[in-house]
Amino acid sequence: MIRSQLKNVLDACFEEGITEGLWSDKATGKFTVELPKHEGQGDFSTNFALVLAGIEKKNPREIAGQISAKLTKVTELVERVDVAGPGFVNVFVKPQVWCALIPQILDTAEQFGTSDVGARRKVIVEFVSANPTGPLSIGHGRQAVLGDSIARLLEVTGHDVFREYYYNDAGRQMRVLGESTRARYLELIGAPFEFPEDGYQGEYIIDIAKSLVEEHGDSLKDYQDVSPFKKQAEQFIFNDISGTLARMGIKFDNYYNEQSLYTDGHIDDVVNELRQKGLVYEKDNATWFKTTDLGQEQDRVIIKSSGEPTYRLPDIAYHREKFRRNFDWLIDIFGSDHIATVPDVLSGVSALGYDPSKVTVVLHQFVTLTRDGKQVKMSTRKANFVTVDELIDEVGVDPVRFFFMMRKADSQLEFDLDLATKQSQENPVYYVQYGFARLCAILRQAEEKGVAIPDFSDVDSSLLVEPEELNLLKTMSGFPQVIESSALDLAPHKVIFYLMELAGQLHSYYNKHKVLTDNVPLSGARLCLIRAIQVVLKNGLNMVGISAPERM
């Protein structure tokens, strides 16, 4: 907002300099306005002089002096300009310019921070995609939160978002699930059973088996076909996963079944098309994808000697179907264990004539749970694994979502259970939410005292001069850009970092300055500031799916 205003002013000064013959137009669009890295370097810094000096072969400090003289004349925006180092131009903005942000925030309210930068671009976000073999693990839980938050951020920045869950209810894992369920069923009815060596041992298998006993008694005891057991387990587990996602406020527009790629002929069609292009051959009774022709170091098996496709093949077919549905941007949220298959899928997409640059893959690292400083062990096939539901039961939905976004997706995440349950400012989600609740309390207190919140047009904004007040305004001015950057970079952690910074500034301000004072004009100005901070905190929390409680 204010940065874009300054950039427009700088562009005008640049054009003026061209007219005056101070420099050519060769640097058009090549200089930037950025936030300075260190305090005291102005509100904004530009590399204008350094860029022009490199192009024009002139002294950068001389150009810096020329542009500074022009910027200083813009008295409605600029308070002063400093030249630093080899030619950086640091700009200090007038305090009243920052105060002008308050009515903009209050007028736009819940729309503040939204934009149309996405221009209704059609985006499909695929995430979670866990096969129905067990309750949602915390690894898939992190993926669920990342995918949902990314989708939310894309929506508020003007993208047309479609959420999809891709799963497979066939194959070896599902067969083992059926065999595990049958074994527990036979055990419950007192019949001889043999538990599969690599079977699923969680308690949920026993619960599924109990439901079969309740529905069928012992009538299934002689069934050698695992289909009824597999079907019951799949339905039971998928309902469980759906319930967990609903608890976290996560919804999908479509569930895409991998099996449909086989039944609809897409798998065979992809193999035939790649074969026609000379990219498929047979070797050692297996079918190979000639990825070395596409820049990779070695070819890949896409159909094993047993006749069973490797996961690369359906993934390629699935992505082709995404392209056929006319999405402009395909976003995949995967665990880091997919890192080796991503190049193969993109090679397949390219070989089939689609643009792989339209596919963005976000790979997230795994989650480690700690309690009392020690790691909590997990295993998705054993009885001691930790489910997302159990995590929510212990710490709540908001801490789960917040903590899962606290690190970049490609960073290992250590989830401290002790910290997540603390009702103190050590807990980052509590720290941010308490900031919002504190704002609500101030406004309630004003109402109880009969202090009306004035319209900002009736406020003397020149009273907002405390460094903490200006810092809050400067931070809030960057909110729209943070949201846009978080959306386009698929990086919801940026919003979390921003909210923690804003909450920190708010708590600092609250501890140092009273909002409600005997000075009525000052109280009115500060109440308007409080309302503006309230809007930004609430919008930021809502945009990544976290609640903003009014009381804590």
C-alpha positions in Angstrom: 0.0 0.0 0.0 2.4 2.8 1.2 5.3 1.0 -0.4 3.4 0.9 -3.7 2.7 4.7 -3.3 6.4 5.3 -2.8 7.2 3.1 -5.8 4.8 5.2 -8.0 6.5 8.4 -6.7 9.9 6.9 -7.5 8.8 5.9 -11.0 7.6 9.5 -11.6 11.0 10.8 -10.4 12.7 8.4 -12.7 10.7 9.6 -15.7 11.4 13.2 -14.7 15.1 12.5 -14.6 14.9 11.0 -18.2 13.2 14.2 -19.4 15.9 16.3 -17.8 18.6 14.2 -19.4 20.0 12.9 -16.0 19.8 9.3 -17.2 18.4 7.1 -19.9 15.3 4.8 -19.7 17.4 1.6 -19.7 16.7 1.0 -16.0 13.0 0.9 -16.4 11.4 -1.7 -14.1 14.8 -2.7 -12.7 14.9 -0.9 -9.4 12.9 -1.9 -6.3 11.5 -0.5 -3.0 12.1 -2.8 -0.1 11.8 -2.8 3.7 15.2 -2.1 5.3 17.0 -4.9 7.1 18.1 -2.9 10.0 16.5 -0.3 12.2 17.5 3.3 11.5 17.7 2.7 7.7 14.4 4.4 7.0 10.9 3.1 6.5 11.8 2.0 3.0 15.0 1.6 1.0 15.6 1.6 -2.7 18.5 0.4 -4.9 17.6 3.0 -7.5 21.0 4.7 -7.6 23.0 1.5 -7.6 21.0 0.0 -10.5 21.2 3.2 -12.5 24.9 3.7 -11.8 25.7 0.2 -13.1 23.8 0.9 -16.3 24.8 4.5 -16.9 28.4 4.0 -15.7 28.1 6.9 -13.3 28.8 7.5 -9.6 26.0 5.9 -7.5 26.2 8.5 -4.8 25.8 11.3 -7.3 22.6 9.6 -8.7 21.5 9.0 -5.1 21.8 12.7 -4.4 19.8 13.5 -7.5 17.0 11.2 -6.7 17.0 12.2 -3.0 16.5 15.8 -4.0 13.4 14.9 -6.1 11.9 12.6 -3.4 12.3 15.3 -0.7 10.0 17.6 -2.7 7.1 15.0 -2.3 6.2 16.6 1.1 2.8 14.9 1.5 4.6 11.5 1.7 8.3 11.9 2.5 9.6 13.3 5.8 13.3 12.9 4.9 15.7 11.0 2.7 19.2 9.7 3.6 21.9 8.3 1.4 23.8 5.4 2.9 26.8 3.3 2.0 27.7 3.1 -1.7 24.4 4.7 -2.8 21.4 3.2 -1.0 18.5 5.7 -0.7 16.6 5.4 2.6 13.2 7.1 2.8 11.5 8.1 6.0 7.7 8.5 5.6 5.7 11.1 7.5 3.8 9.8 10.6 0.4 11.0 9.3 0.8 8.9 6.2 0.9 5.8 8.4 -2.1 7.0 10.3 -4.1 7.3 7.1 -3.9 3.5 7.0 -6.4 3.2 9.9 -9.5 4.3 8.0 -8.5 2.1 5.0 -8.4 -0.9 7.4 -11.7 0.0 9.1 -13.5 0.7 5.9 -12.5 -2.5 4.2 -12.9 -4.6 7.4 -12.8 -8.3 6.6 -11.7 -7.6 3.0 -8.5 -6.0 4.2 -5.6 -8.1 2.9 -7.6 -9.7 0.1 -6.8 -9.1 -3.5 -7.5 -10.1 -7.0 -3.9 -10.9 -8.0 -5.0 -14.5 -8.9 -7.3 -13.1 -11.6 -9.7 -16.1 -11.2 -6.9 -18.4 -12.3 -8.1 -22.0 -12.0 -6.1 -23.9 -9.4 -6.4 -27.5 -8.2 -4.8 -28.2 -4.8 -4.3 -31.9 -4.1 -3.5 -32.8 -0.5 -3.9 -35.4 2.3 -4.5 -38.2 -0.3 -4.0 -40.8 2.5 -5.2 -44.3 1.5 -8.0 -45.6 3.9 -5.8 -48.1 5.8 -5.8 -46.3 9.2 -6.8 -43.2 11.1 -5.1 -39.9 9.9 -1.5 -39.8 11.1 0.1 -36.6 12.2 2.3 -36.6 9.1 -0.9 -36.5 7.0 -2.3 -34.0 9.5 0.5 -31.5 8.7 -0.2 -32.0 5.0 -3.9 -31.5 5.6 -3.3 -28.1 7.4 -0.7 -27.0 4.8 -3.0 -27.8 1.9 -6.0 -26.2 3.5 -4.2 -23.1 4.4 -2.6 -22.8 1.0 -6.1 -23.2 -0.6 -7.5 -20.5 1.8 -4.8 -18.1 0.9 -5.2 -18.6 -2.8 -8.9 -18.0 -2.5 -8.5 -14.7 -0.7 -6.1 -13.5 -3.4 -8.5 -14.1 -6.2 -7.8 -17.6 -7.4 -10.5 -20.1 -8.3 -9.6 -23.0 -6.1 -10.6 -26.7 -6.3 -9.6 -29.0 -3.4 -9.0 -32.6 -4.3 -8.2 -35.8 -2.2 -6.7 -38.6 -4.3 -6.8 -42.1 -2.7 -6.6 -45.8 -3.6 -8.9 -48.4 -2.3 -7.3 -51.3 -4.1 -3.8 -52.9 -4.2 -1.7 -54.8 -1.7 -2.1 -52.4 1.2 -5.9 -52.7 1.1 -5.7 -56.4 0.7 -3.5 -56.6 3.9 -6.1 -54.3 5.6 -8.8 -56.8 4.7 -6.8 -59.8 5.9 -6.0 -58.0 9.2 -9.7 -57.3 9.7 -10.7 -60.9 8.9 -8.1 -62.2 11.4 -9.5 -60.0 14.2 -13.0 -61.0 13.3 -12.1 -64.6 13.5 -10.4 -64.0 16.8 -13.5 -62.3 18.2 -15.8 -65.1 17.3 -13.4 -67.7 18.7 -12.4 -69.2 15.4 -8.9 -70.3 14.4 -7.0 -67.4 12.7 -3.6 -66.4 11.4 -2.7 -62.8 11.6 -0.8 -61.5 8.5 2.9 -61.0 9.1 2.8 -57.4 8.1 -0.8 -56.8 9.1 -2.2 -53.6 10.6 -2.2 -54.0 14.4 -3.9 -50.9 15.6 -6.9 -51.0 18.0 -9.0 -49.6 15.2 -8.9 -52.9 13.4 -10.5 -54.6 16.4 -13.2 -51.9 16.4 -13.9 -52.6 12.7 -14.0 -56.4 13.4 -16.5 -55.8 16.3 -18.8 -53.9 14.0 -18.7 -56.9 11.6 -19.6 -59.3 14.5 -22.5 -57.0 15.5 -23.8 -56.9 11.9 -23.1 -60.5 10.8 -22.5 -62.6 13.8 -20.3 -65.6 12.8 -21.8 -65.9 9.3 -18.6 -64.7 7.7 -16.3 -67.2 9.4 -15.8 -69.4 6.3 -15.2 -66.5 3.9 -11.9 -66.8 2.2 -12.5 -63.7 0.1 -11.4 -60.7 2.0 -13.7 -58.3 0.1 -16.4 -57.9 2.8 -13.7 -57.3 5.4 -11.9 -54.9 3.2 -15.1 -53.0 2.3 -16.1 -52.6 6.0 -12.6 -51.5 6.9 -12.4 -49.0 4.1 -15.8 -47.4 4.9 -15.0 -47.3 8.7 -11.6 -45.7 8.2 -12.7 -43.3 5.5 -15.5 -42.1 7.8 -12.9 -41.7 10.5 -10.6 -39.7 8.3 -13.4 -37.5 7.1 -14.5 -36.8 10.7 -10.9 -35.8 11.6 -10.7 -33.4 8.7 -14.1 -31.9 9.6 -12.8 -31.3 13.1 -10.0 -29.2 11.6 -12.4 -27.3 9.3 -11.1 -29.0 6.2 -13.3 -29.8 3.3 -12.8 -31.1 -0.2 -14.6 -30.5 -3.5 -13.8 -34.0 -4.8 -12.4 -37.4 -3.8 -10.6 -38.9 -6.8 -10.2 -42.7 -6.7 -7.0 -44.1 -8.2 -8.9 -47.2 -9.2 -10.9 -45.2 -11.7 -7.7 -44.6 -13.7 -7.7 -48.4 -14.4 -11.4 -49.0 -14.9 -11.7 -46.0 -17.2 -8.7 -47.1 -19.3 -6.5 -44.1 -18.5 -3.5 -46.3 -17.4 -3.5 -48.3 -20.6 -4.0 -45.2 -22.7 -0.9 -43.5 -21.1 1.3 -46.5 -21.6 0.2 -46.8 -25.3 0.8 -43.1 -25.9 4.3 -43.2 -24.4 5.0 -46.3 -26.4 4.0 -44.6 -29.6 6.4 -41.8 -28.7 9.2 -44.4 -28.3 9.5 -43.8 -24.6 8.4 -47.2 -23.4 10.3 -50.5 -23.8 10.3 -54.0 -22.3 13.3 -55.4 -20.3 13.6 -58.2 -17.7 9.8 -58.9 -18.1 9.1 -55.4 -16.9 7.9 -52.3 -18.7 10.2 -49.3 -18.6 9.7 -45.5 -19.1 12.7 -44.2 -21.0 13.2 -41.1 -18.8 16.9 -40.9 -19.9 15.5 -39.4 -23.2 13.9 -36.7 -21.0 17.1 -35.6 -19.2 17.1 -38.0 -16.3 20.0 -40.2 -15.2 18.2 -43.6 -15.5 15.1 -45.1 -16.9 12.2 -46.1 -14.5 10.1 -49.2 -14.2 6.4 -48.3 -14.6 5.0 -51.9 -14.8 6.7 -54.6 -12.7 7.4 -58.1 -14.0 4.4 -59.2 -11.9 2.2 -57.0 -14.1 1.5 -54.6 -11.3 2.1 -50.9 -12.1 4.5 -48.9 -10.0 3.0 -45.8 -8.4 4.7 -43.6 -11.0 2.3 -44.8 -13.7 -1.1 -43.9 -12.1 0.5 -40.7 -10.8 1.3 -39.7 -14.4 -2.2 -40.7 -15.6 -3.8 -38.8 -12.7 -1.9 -35.6 -13.6 -2.9 -35.9 -17.2 -6.5 -36.0 -16.1 -5.9 -32.9 -14.0 -4.7 -31.1 -17.2 -7.6 -32.4 -19.1 -9.9 -30.7 -16.6 -8.4 -27.4 -17.7 -6.7 -26.3 -14.5 -4.2 -23.5 -15.0 -2.1 -24.4 -11.9 -1.7 -27.8 -10.4 -0.5 -27.8 -6.8 0.5 -31.1 -5.1 1.2 -31.3 -1.3 3.3 -34.4 -0.7 5.4 -35.9 2.1 9.1 -35.7 1.5 9.1 -39.5 0.8 7.8 -38.5 -2.7 10.9 -36.6 -3.6 12.2 -39.3 -5.9 9.0 -39.7 -7.9 8.3 -36.1 -8.6 10.8 -35.8 -11.5 9.4 -39.0 -13.1 5.8 -37.7 -12.9 6.8 -34.3 -14.4 8.7 -36.1 -17.2 5.6 -38.1 -17.9 3.5 -35.0 -18.0 5.9 -33.3 -20.4 6.2 -36.4 -22.6 2.4 -36.4 -22.9 2.5 -32.9 -24.3 1.5 -30.9 -21.2 3.5 -28.0 -19.5 5.2 -29.3 -16.4 5.9 -25.7 -15.3 2.1 -25.5 -14.4 2.8 -28.1 -11.7 4.1 -27.0 -8.3 5.0 -29.6 -5.7 5.2 -28.7 -2.1 7.2 -31.3 -0.2 6.8 -31.3 3.6 9.0 -32.9 6.2 7.8 -35.2 8.9 6.5 -34.3 12.4 8.2 -35.3 15.6 6.1 -35.2 18.8 7.9 -34.4 22.0 6.7 -34.6 25.6 8.9 -33.7 28.6 11.7 -33.1 26.1 11.5 -36.7 24.8 10.3 -38.0 21.5 6.9 -39.7 21.4 7.2 -42.8 19.3 4.9 -43.4 16.3 4.1 -46.2 13.9 1.1 -46.2 11.6 0.9 -50.0 11.7 1.4 -50.6 15.4 -0.9 -49.9 18.3 1.2 -47.1 19.7 0.9 -44.5 16.9 -0.5 -41.0 17.6 -3.5 -40.0 15.5 -4.5 -36.4 14.6 -7.7 -36.9 16.6 -5.6 -37.8 19.7 -3.5 -34.7 19.1 -6.6 -32.5 18.8 -8.1 -34.1 22.0 -4.9 -33.2 23.9 -4.1 -29.7 22.6 -7.1 -28.4 20.6 -7.7 -27.7 16.9 -6.1 -24.2 16.8 -2.8 -25.2 18.3 -2.6 -28.2 16.0 -3.2 -26.0 12.9 -0.9 -23.2 14.2 2.0 -25.5 15.1 1.8 -27.4 11.8 2.3 -24.1 10.0 5.0 -22.7 12.3 7.9 -23.9 10.1 8.5 -23.9 6.4 7.0 -27.0 4.8 10.5 -28.4 3.9 11.7 -28.0 7.5 11.5 -30.8 10.1 8.7 -30.0 12.6 9.1 -30.7 16.3 5.7 -30.5 17.9 6.2 -29.7 21.6 3.1 -31.1 23.4 3.9 -29.4 26.7 4.3 -26.0 25.0 1.1 -26.4 22.9 -1.0 -27.0 26.1 0.4 -24.0 28.1 -2.0 -21.2 28.8 0.7 -18.6 28.7 2.5 -16.3 26.4 5.2 -18.9 25.9 2.7 -20.7 23.7 2.8 -18.9 20.3 -0.8 -19.6 19.4 -2.0 -18.5 22.8 0.3 -15.4 22.4 -1.4 -14.4 19.1 -5.0 -15.3 20.1 -4.6 -13.6 23.5 -3.6 -10.5 21.6 -6.9 -10.5 19.8 -8.8 -11.2 23.0 -7.0 -8.4 24.7 -8.1 -6.0 22.0 -11.7 -7.1 22.5 -11.4 -6.6 26.2 -10.2 -3.0 25.7 -13.2 -2.2 23.5 -15.6 -3.9 26.0 -14.0 -1.8 28.7 -14.6 1.4 26.7 -18.2 0.5 26.1 -18.7 -0.2 29.9 -17.2 3.2 30.7 -19.4 4.9 28.1 -16.5 5.9 25.9 -17.6 6.0 22.3 -15.3 4.9 19.6 -15.2 7.9 17.2 -15.3 7.9 13.5 -11.7 8.3 12.3 -12.6 11.4 10.4 -13.2 13.1 13.8 -9.9 11.9 15.2 -6.7 13.9 15.6 -4.3 11.4 14.1 -1.3 13.6 14.9 -1.7 12.3 18.5 -0.5 8.8 17.4 3.2 9.6 17.6 4.5 7.0 20.0 7.2 4.7 18.4 5.1 1.7 19.3 2.1 3.1 17.6 4.0 3.9 14.4 5.6 0.4 14.5 2.2 -1.2 14.7 1.0 0.9 11.8 4.0 0.1 9.7 3.6 -3.6 10.3 -0.1 -3.5 9.5 0.6 -1.7 6.2 2.6 -4.8 5.1 -0.3 -7.2 5.8 -1.7 -7.3 2.2 1.7 -8.0 0.8 2.3 -10.8 3.3 -0.9 -12.4 2.3 -0.2 -12.1 -1.4 3.4 -13.4 -1.0 2.2 -16.3 1.2 -0.4 -17.3 -1.4 1.8 -17.1 -4.4 4.8 -18.7 -2.7 2.5 -21.4 -1.2 4.0 -20.5 2.2 1.5 -20.2 5.0 4.3 -20.0 7.6 4.8 -16.4 6.5 1.4 -15.5 7.9 2.2 -17.2 11.2 5.5 -15.3 11.5 3.6 -12.0 10.7 0.9 -12.6 13.3 3.5 -13.4 15.9 5.3 -10.2 15.1 2.2 -8.1 15.2 1.0 -9.7 18.4 4.4 -9.0 20.0 4.2 -5.4 19.1 0.7 -5.2 20.4 1.6 -6.7 23.8 4.6 -4.3 24.0 2.4 -1.3 23.3 -0.3 -2.4 25.8 2.3 -2.9 28.5 3.7 0.6 27.9 0.7 2.8 27.1 -2.9 3.1 28.3 -5.5 3.2 25.6 -8.3 4.7 27.9 -7.0 7.9 29.5 -8.3 11.2 30.8 -7.3 12.7 27.5 -10.4 12.1 25.5 -9.0 13.0 22.0 -6.0 10.7 22.6 -8.3 7.8 23.8 -10.4 8.2 20.7 -7.3 8.0 18.4 -6.0 5.0 20.2 -9.4 3.2 20.2 -9.4 3.6 16.4 -5.9 2.1 16.3 -7.1 -0.8 18.5 -10.0 -1.5 16.2 -7.6 -1.5 13.2 -5.2 -4.0 14.8 -8.3 -6.1 15.7 -9.3 -6.3 12.1 -5.8 -7.3 10.9 -5.3 -10.0 13.6 -8.7 -11.5 13.0 -8.3 -11.5 9.2 -4.8 -13.0 9.4 -6.0 -15.8 11.7 -9.1 -16.5 9.6 -7.1 -16.6 6.4 -5.2 -19.6 7.7 -8.1 -21.3 9.4 -7.5 -20.4 13.0 -10.1 -18.9 15.2 -10.0 -15.5 16.9 -11.6 -15.9 20.3 -12.9 -12.7 21.9 -12.4 -14.0 25.5 -9.6 -16.2 26.9 
